[in-house]
Amino acid sequence: MAAEKRLICASAELANGGPGHRFSISESGREIPAFVVRFKDRAYAYVNQCGHIPAELDWRPGELFDDSKLYLICSIHGALYSPETGRCLTGRCEESGLKPLPVSEADGNVYLDPE
């Protein structure tokens, strides 16, 4: 039986460079924190874990962008990540980017796609 898409949130909950929506995924029997944000009119989702150490990025739930609203930022180290790729751009993440999660939008909602 093929895995199905999983509803994350309504598309309207995400604004370009605005707060993200937190959710979790199941991996090896554990619940792992994740988030979805909107950047340049597209939704992007990642495991909520800095590439440097296993710490969540947001300083308050869903607050993931830096002041410029152009980069995702780790609240602990200040490492900057590309919202479009999760690639580490600067900071202690040293090329250890964010783990992307496949998402799509349909019928006014954001879905986690099966991997």
C-alpha positions in Angstrom: 0.0 0.0 0.0 1.4 3.4 -1.0 2.0 6.0 1.6 -0.4 9.0 1.5 0.2 12.7 1.7 -0.2 14.1 5.2 -1.8 17.5 5.9 0.5 19.9 7.6 -1.4 23.2 7.6 -3.5 25.6 5.5 -1.5 27.4 2.9 -2.9 30.7 4.2 -1.0 30.1 7.5 2.3 30.7 5.8 3.4 34.2 4.6 6.6 34.9 2.7 9.4 35.3 5.3 6.8 34.9 8.1 6.5 32.5 11.0 6.7 28.8 10.1 4.4 26.1 11.1 5.8 23.4 13.4 4.9 19.7 13.0 6.6 16.4 13.7 7.6 13.4 11.7 8.1 9.8 12.8 11.6 8.4 12.3 12.7 5.1 13.7 9.8 5.1 16.1 10.6 8.6 17.5 8.8 11.9 16.9 11.2 14.4 15.3 10.4 18.1 15.2 10.0 19.7 11.8 8.8 22.9 10.2 7.4 24.4 7.0 8.0 28.0 5.9 7.0 30.1 2.8 9.7 31.8 0.8 9.3 33.4 -2.6 5.7 32.1 -2.7 6.7 28.4 -2.2 6.5 26.1 0.8 9.7 24.5 2.1 10.0 22.0 4.9 12.9 20.8 7.0 13.7 18.7 10.1 14.0 21.3 12.9 17.6 20.6 13.8 20.7 22.8 13.3 23.5 21.3 11.2 26.0 22.0 14.0 24.3 20.3 17.0 20.9 18.7 17.5 19.1 21.9 18.6 15.9 23.3 17.2 16.4 26.5 15.1 13.4 28.6 16.3 13.9 30.9 19.2 10.1 31.0 19.7 7.9 28.4 18.1 7.8 29.1 14.3 10.2 32.1 14.4 12.8 30.8 11.9 13.8 33.7 9.7 16.5 36.3 10.5 15.6 40.0 10.6 16.1 40.4 6.8 13.5 37.6 6.2 15.9 36.1 3.6 17.6 33.4 5.6 16.7 30.7 8.2 18.7 31.2 11.3 19.7 29.0 14.3 18.7 30.8 17.5 21.6 29.3 19.3 24.6 29.9 17.0 23.3 32.4 14.4 24.1 30.0 11.6 22.3 31.0 8.4 20.6 28.6 6.0 19.0 29.0 2.6 15.2 28.7 2.9 15.1 27.2 -0.6 17.7 24.4 -0.2 18.5 24.2 3.5 22.2 24.7 2.6 24.4 26.2 5.3 25.5 29.6 4.2 27.5 30.9 7.2 28.2 29.9 10.8 29.2 26.8 12.7 27.0 24.5 10.5 30.1 24.2 8.2 28.3 22.7 5.1 26.0 20.5 7.3 22.7 21.8 6.0 19.1 21.2 7.1 17.4 17.9 6.1 14.7 18.8 3.6 11.3 17.2 3.7 9.1 16.8 0.5 6.0 19.0 0.6 3.4 20.1 -1.9 0.4 22.4 -2.0 -3.0 21.6 -3.2 -6.6 22.8 -2.5 -5.4 25.5 -0.2 -3.3 23.2 2.0 0.3 22.2 2.5 1.0 18.5 2.6 4.0 16.3 3.6 4.6 14.1 0.6 5.7 10.4 1.0 9.4 10.0 0.6 
